[in-house]
Amino acid sequence: MNRRKKIYEKLKKKDKKANEKLNKSNKPKYISKAEREKLTQSAPNSVQSED
């Protein structure tokens, strides 16, 4: 029983990983707080230089 359960868990885990690769999330990539701050500081400068 225990051996069978372990085998099934491994197979389920493998199937789950395969499905994750097929169905990629549309969620935007995480940007850290420091990176967002850098972007906001560089954005106003680029807007002013374009005007």
ABEGO torsion letter per residue (X at the ends): XAAAAAAAAAAAAAAAAAAAAABBBABBBBBBAAAAAAAAAAAAAAAAAAX
